[in-house]
Amino acid sequence: MGRVQGKKALVTGAAQGLGAAHARLLAHEGARVLLTDINGDGAAEQADAINAELGAGTAFALRHDVTSADDWDQAIATAAEKLGGLSVLVNNAGVGVRGNIETCTLDEWHRGFAINVDSVFLGCQKALPLLRDSQPASIINISSIAGLIASDTMPGYNASKAAVWMLTKSVALYCAKRGWDIRCNSVHPTFVDTPILDGIATNANLEKAVVMGKLARQIPLGRVGEPDEIAAGVLYLASDESRFMTGAELKLDGGISAM
């Protein structure tokens, strides 16, 4: 316990799934956390649950459109007000992008890049002043194994998550070359049991168990990941245990990238 004691963290896309797991584990390990999501009620429910378990003032919530520069200004101001600053930024918000190269629409492509990439750019840019004031600090960008390994069925998702991977490296070098103790790393999960898989099952008109089985057979370890397993990687990157790690990618993919 206490691996991020005293840290002040902002987690986007925290109303459910991976974001909720990141926020919950960071809080359990001593951080105070601002959970943001375009689903403000969902973020508030997660924050209330954390406070009920760990005490009032541990977690706060904010409705946040991560594609909006104005909303990012509000999120950073809220972190300053409620947390007293910011030492950990987890850019977690993201969406799938439907369609292959022939069927993906330009609107879907733009929406995917706005949520998956523009949000990370804005988050890193807007958070840097607070992070500089709370060194050592850490930026953690949630990419995907799909940002490193391509598929013929999802060019928009592949491209947007690859952009997050390379943006992470650029930000890491920028901070390092200025002598700031601000690390920036990306996390690359494979299939994880989150509400996104429910949507995949619905769209495919299949039972979730069938979809889980199909996905598991693609993973050398033979199973789909759990949100807390990805959150454990985020916890490491948020903690001072990772102070010599920057511009790197943490692959939590059950062995897919080793094939």
Secondary structure, DSSP 8 states (H G I E B T S, - for coil): --TTTT-EEEESSTTSHHHHHHHHHHHHTT-EEEEEESSHHHHHHHHHHHHHHH-TTSEEEEE--TT-HHHHHHHHHHIIIIISS-SEEEE---------TTT--HHHHHHHHIIIIIHHHHHHHHHHHHHHTT-SEEEEEE--GGGTS--TT-HHHHHHHHHHHHHHHHHHHHHHHTT--EEEEEEEE-SBSSHHHHHHHHHHT--HHHHHHHHHTTSTTSS-B-HHHHHHHHHHHHSGGGTT--S-EEEESTTGGG-
